């Protein structure tokens, strides 16, 4: 355990010039809060993967008033003055959502001009991608993946098929309109739907006047900034178990949500990333379909959902809740190179008489400590738990580790021991200042 962060003041000297924030579970771990805190200590905050299927909720106390901000495309660092926010080439950008977020922030007194750059290589997510997403899910009948229906998969499909439209294409509008028309007609024929092609083209003809002021070669910008000594925080979206290669396929997203995706999604080399902070909820949640070995279906699951406010920031869907699964967490630590853990929502466990931690699985009468690749096997595992004492004290305003109830301290220490990774940040509430450093 090499990292020690006794206060927010230790962040810059401890974490280094470039860090990545990784989700360790199935997303919704609370990445936005730590990114918001850390962004005050970094010059650049960048997103490298995903699209408007990601939802980050940030609660800030301002002049005694609690303000909530929900972002789907904008990096969480956009709230900070003097910081540059970047949406990298690995993302898929739905321009209407982006412009809506920019407008909402302006109404709240935050102007993003001069604070936001869009990669000219990032792919566009068009309205017909959303239509295709819905058709594809419907065709799966009882085997739906449970996507957000935001068109993410079809947009990445066009990218991989080499027919996608990129931000740079908007700047050559005649070519853009021709390609959009051709793609839309192809998809309409393949999937049998009607679509207002000219309406879409006209929308972008107007939107490009706003968007072009944000477009840049962001890979070049980041490299120049790095050489100048500026610090960079890469903001992960979703979670490691939703990674298209390493997640619980096929119940995954369509991009690489792990550290490797951060590099390809920004054009930034892996040897420049000094630390990876893994965001881990003190229990486990999941949205949509797919295996979930530690899921709680009864009163305990409902208690976690209600106390934790476990409803999707993007879709509003109730999240499935269960005990902390360290097999899932260990996998994330290994594939991301995680050096530090932010344990979030520890306060949600208050009131539990006892708390379980899943430490391994049993499959065919054999103990295993890895996630089975076979979906059939993963659905068949049983979880081996250790049980720990709970606590009843309100910890939501606790500022130091030593002030936590002994049972809460032991819970954190046990996680560190089993994962062999330090827990340097502990979230005990929804607001920016509800964080324990250690």
CORJO-V217939 format. One record per residue. RES is the residue in one letter. PSI is psi in degrees with one decimal (NA if undefined). Layout:
BEGIN
RES_PSI + RES_PSI
END
This chain:
BEGIN
X_97.6 + X_-21.1 + X_140.5 + X_118.3 + X_96.2 + X_-20.8 + X_172.3 + X_-26.3 + X_-20.4 + X_-7.6 + X_-51.6 + X_-45.2 + X_-18.5 + X_-43.5 + X_-22.8 + X_-174.3 + X_-34.3 + X_126.8 + X_158.4 + X_137.4 + X_114.6 + X_136.1 + X_135.9 + X_-6.4 + X_-132.3 + X_36.1 + X_178.0 + X_26.1 + X_-14.4 + X_32.0 + X_-37.6 + X_-36.5 + X_-48.7 + X_-38.5 + X_-41.8 + X_-43.8 + X_-49.7 + X_-28.7 + X_-21.4 + X_-11.9 + X_2.6 + X_152.5 + X_-33.2 + X_135.9 + X_124.0 + X_142.3 + X_142.0 + X_-10.8 + X_163.4 + X_-171.5 + X_-139.6 + X_8.2 + X_-9.6 + X_134.4 + X_121.0 + X_123.5 + X_128.4 + X_128.1 + X_126.7 + X_133.5 + X_117.5 + X_114.2 + X_42.6 + X_0.4 + X_135.9 + X_122.9 + X_136.6 + X_132.0 + X_132.6 + X_120.6 + X_142.7 + X_-34.2 + X_-39.9 + X_137.3 + X_146.6 + X_-24.7 + X_-7.1 + X_-18.4 + X_-18.0 + X_136.0 + X_146.6 + X_9.6 + X_147.1 + X_129.5 + X_135.7 + X_135.0 + X_111.5 + X_177.5 + X_-20.9 + X_-4.6 + X_167.3 + X_125.7 + X_120.9 + X_104.1 + X_-43.1 + X_-40.2 + X_-42.9 + X_-47.4 + X_-33.8 + X_-42.6 + X_-40.4 + X_-41.9 + X_-43.2 + X_-41.7 + X_-39.5 + X_-38.6 + X_-24.0 + X_9.4 + X_14.8 + X_117.1 + X_125.1 + X_-4.3 + X_131.3 + X_-0.3 + X_0.4 + X_134.2 + X_139.1 + X_131.8 + X_132.1 + X_-14.1 + X_-6.5 + X_142.9 + X_149.4 + X_139.9 + X_115.1 + X_167.6 + X_-32.6 + X_-21.7 + X_-36.6 + X_-42.2 + X_-45.3 + X_-41.2 + X_-46.6 + X_-40.8 + X_-43.0 + X_-42.4 + X_-41.8 + X_-36.2 + X_-20.4 + X_-9.3 + X_-117.5 + X_2.2 + X_36.0 + X_144.1 + X_-31.1 + X_42.5 + X_168.4 + X_-4.7 + X_28.1 + X_4.3 + X_12.6 + X_-52.4 + X_-52.0 + X_-33.1 + X_-44.4 + X_-30.8 + X_-44.7 + X_-38.4 + X_-50.2 + X_-30.2 + X_-2.8 + X_32.5 + X_6.7 + X_157.5 + X_134.5 + X_165.3 + X_-40.6 + X_-30.9 + X_-30.0 + X_-29.7 + X_-9.9 + X_78.1 + X_-34.4 + X_-44.5 + X_-41.8 + X_-49.6 + X_-40.0 + X_-44.1 + X_-40.0 + X_-44.2 + X_-43.2 + X_-44.0 + X_-43.8 + X_-43.5 + X_-38.7 + X_-46.3 + X_-38.2 + X_-39.6 + X_-41.7 + X_-36.8 + X_-7.8 + X_51.2 + X_161.0 + X_146.3 + X_137.7 + X_86.8 + X_-46.8 + X_-33.0 + X_-39.7 + X_-44.2 + X_-44.1 + X_-36.2 + X_-47.0 + X_-25.8 + X_-36.4 + X_-41.1 + X_-30.5 + X_-29.0 + X_-31.6 + X_-43.9 + X_-37.3 + X_-22.7 + X_-12.7 + X_-8.7 + X_136.9 + X_164.1 + X_89.4 + X_-28.5 + X_-44.5 + X_-40.1 + X_-45.6 + X_-41.9 + X_-42.3 + X_-41.9 + X_-41.0 + X_-44.3 + X_-28.0 + X_-1.8 + X_9.4 + X_149.0 + X_148.9 + X_127.0 + X_120.1 + X_121.0 + X_110.3 + X_151.9 + X_151.8 + X_-150.4 + X_168.2 + X_-32.9 + X_0.6 + X_4.0 + X_135.4 + X_-29.1 + X_-40.9 + X_-4.2 + X_-172.6 + X_69.5 + X_137.4 + X_7.2 + X_66.5 + X_175.7 + X_-169.0 + X_14.2 + X_172.4 + X_111.1 + X_9.3 + X_-178.1 + X_-37.4 + X_-39.1 + X_-28.8 + X_-35.4 + X_-49.8 + X_-31.4 + X_-6.4 + X_-11.2 + X_38.4 + X_133.8 + X_146.9 + X_-28.5 + X_-2.4 + X_-12.2 + X_116.2 + X_-35.3 + X_150.4 + X_119.1 + X_121.0 + X_125.4 + X_120.7 + X_118.5 + X_148.3 + X_-7.7 + X_-165.5 + X_140.9 + X_161.2 + X_140.6 + X_138.7 + X_-169.4 + X_172.1 + X_160.1 + X_143.5 + X_82.8 + X_-35.2 + X_13.3 + X_138.8 + X_121.4 + X_-11.4 + X_-144.3 + X_-36.3 + X_-40.5 + X_-40.9 + X_-37.9 + X_-44.5 + X_-42.1 + X_-44.8 + X_-47.6 + X_-30.7 + X_-3.1 + X_45.3 + X_77.2 + X_135.5 + X_134.6 + X_-27.4 + X_-44.1 + X_-19.9 + X_1.5 + X_140.8 + X_137.3 + X_144.7 + X_139.0 + X_147.5 + X_-179.2 + X_160.6 + X_130.9 + X_106.8 + X_-14.2 + X_-44.8 + X_-44.9 + X_-43.9 + X_-40.0 + X_-43.3 + X_-39.0 + X_-41.3 + X_-47.5 + X_-18.7 + X_-17.7 + X_40.6 + X_131.5 + X_-12.5 + X_147.0 + X_136.7 + X_106.8 + X_116.2 + X_158.2 + X_36.2 + X_-31.9 + X_-24.0 + X_-25.7 + X_-8.3 + X_131.9 + X_-12.1 + X_126.9 + X_-39.8 + X_154.9 + X_134.6 + X_148.5 + X_123.6 + X_121.2 + X_-24.3 + X_174.2 + X_161.4 + X_128.2 + X_122.9 + X_45.4 + X_17.8 + X_134.5 + X_132.7 + X_150.3 + X_22.6 + X_160.7 + X_123.6 + X_136.4 + X_-37.5 + X_125.8 + X_-37.5 + X_-43.1 + X_-41.1 + X_-37.4 + X_-21.1 + X_-8.6 + X_152.3 + X_152.1 + X_137.4 + X_122.4 + X_154.5 + X_150.9 + X_134.7 + X_156.9 + X_140.8 + X_-173.2 + X_159.1 + X_-12.1 + X_142.8 + X_118.9 + X_8.3 + X_-19.7 + X_12.9 + X_135.8 + X_-14.3 + X_152.5 + X_-38.6 + X_-20.0 + X_-7.7 + X_151.3 + X_148.7 + X_-39.6 + X_-36.1 + X_-40.3 + X_-43.8 + X_-34.6 + X_-46.8 + X_-44.9 + X_-37.5 + X_-39.0 + X_-45.1 + X_-45.3 + X_-45.8 + X_-31.8 + X_-11.6 + X_40.2 + X_134.5 + X_141.0 + X_99.3 + X_-18.0 + X_134.9 + X_116.5 + X_128.9 + X_16.6 + X_178.0 + X_-19.2 + X_163.3 + X_-38.4 + X_5.3 + X_65.2 + X_134.4 + X_131.7 + X_140.4 + X_NA
END
